[in-house]
């Protein structure tokens, strides 16, 4: 019983929804996360790999990079949109 419960606890709930999530993403997408987020960055890295999209870490930001580094986020989003519209 413990091994069965352990499997469920280790299962990634996104695994069952990756195809659905991929289908909802625009042609160009990117994950953004704070480099100092207390949550493990490995989870974002794994998601980015499974979705085949880039991951950008925002320096000197944690769980809420848009609040902690608004100018950096604004500049990054502006560049992203300009590259997307220009391509």
N, C-alpha and C positions, 0 to 999 in steps of 0.2 A: 504494500500500500504506500509506504513512504517513497519508494522509487517512482511510482506512478504520480503521486502528488508533486514530487520534485520535478518531474518532466514538465508538468503544467506550469509550475512556478518559473521555470527557465524558458518557457516558450515565449517567443516574441509575438505580441498580439497583432503587430503589423504584417507578419508573414502571410496571413490569410487575405490581406487586403492590398498587397503590393500592386497587382495588376490593375485593380480598380483605381488606386492612387495614381499610378503611372498614366492611366487613361484620362485623368482629370488635370494633369499638369499641362501647362502651355508648352509650345515647342521649345522655348528656352526657359529653364528654371534653374534656381540655385538655392542652396540652403545657407542661411546665415546663422552664426552662433557666437556668443561671447567666449573668448579664449579663457576667461576666468570663471566660466559658469561652474557652479558647484556640482552639477550633474556630470557624469562621465562623458567626455567628448567622444569616446569610442562608440556610443550609441548613435550620435549624429554621423560619424564617419561611416559606420556600417550602413545606415540608411542611405546616405549619399551614394555609396558604392552599389547598393542593391537597386537604387533608382537610376544609376548612371548619370548623376548630376554633380556639379562641383559643390564643394563645401568651402565657404569662406569664414574664417574665424576673425572676429573683431577684437583687436588688442585692447587691453585695459577695460574690458567690459565683461560682465557676468551674465546673469540670467535675463537681463533686460537691456540688451545693447542699444536699442533705440532710445532709451532714457539715459543710459550711462555715457554713451558716445554719440549724441544726436548728429553732430557735424560729420563725423566719420560715416555714419549710416546714411545720411543724406547724400554725401558725395558718392558713396558706393552705389546706392540706388539710382542716382542720376546717371552714373557711368553705365550701369547695367541697362537702363532703359534706352539710353542713347545707342549703345551697341545693338540692342535688340531691334530698335526701330530702323537703324542704319543698315541692318543686314538683310 
